[in-house]
Amino acid sequence: MKTSRRTRTVVVAVLVAAAAAAAGCGEDKKLKVYGLEPNQGDFQGGTTVHIKGNGFQAGGVKNAKVYFGDRQGTVIKFDGDKDLYVTAPGGKKGETVDVKIIFEPGGQIPVPKSYTFVEIKDTDVDDLSTDKVK
């Protein structure tokens, strides 16, 4: 099948646009939060939470404060424009709280009822005993 020069040009343009979209070119840089992972952690604190979003560093590095209910977490690091890592504080066992991310500059983004404090049982060395494996 023979194709015209115009058809080949259109096909190449579509492929270039698709590649640019896949590479993240031209995507929305507006400050957004899409979710938290994990959405629960130890009520005693110390769980590393990955906050996923967009625009975290667009236009320059931002500072952030992250609150789990009324308790402030500890920001570990930004990883590019889409990832923020924070250590969650402790809270009341079984309590589900709002998470609020305050970007400076940029404003605040609430994530309602998005994190639950649970009891995480540590694995004991005795739990790993080979005597229990048959």
Secondary structure, DSSP 8 states (H G I E B T S, - for coil): ----HHHHHHHHHHHHHHHHHHTTTT---S-EEEEEESSEEETTS--EEEEEEE-SSTTS--EEEEEETTEE-EEEEEETTTEEEEE-----TT-EEEEEEEEETTEEEEEEEEEEEE------GGGG-GGG--
